[in-house]
Amino acid sequence: MATPMDQDIPELNEFLCFEIYASNLSFGRVYKPVLDPLGLTYPQFLVLYLLWRKDARSVGEIAGALGLETSTLTPLIKRLEQAGFVTRKRDPSDERRVKVSLAPRGEVARTHLDEIRDCVGRATGLTLEEAQELQTSLRKLRTHLADS
């Protein structure tokens, strides 16, 4: 039975952070069936996506683009390398840096990009304009949160 104090506590779905969290989980459920056959997780897909846009990136550059620490990203990249999606090599101009490049399996995975984007786009139920407006708002929110 509800107590008077319960009335002071908003419903969970009234929190913006919960809606974003729940949406993230839902995105994961949409991506899983299209990435599983490729042998990829969503974070691995993001690394490959960055490499499809520009190959031979440093681990630090990839980490920065994804908002991750290099210590978090390195094991993920090692798994991608073991699976044949990428290669890692020390940068000859700076031995401290490791460059990540697409391997043949990573190039092949790129052929599924349109299918992945179409599937996820349909699942959102948003028009292109609505998706772009939401993305702009979320980017603004993320920037403000990062700055706070």
Summary of the structure (lengths in Angstrom):
residues: 148
radius of gyration: 19.2
end to end distance: 39.0
largest distance: 67.9
contacts: 348
relative contact order: 0.10
helix: 71%
strand: 11%
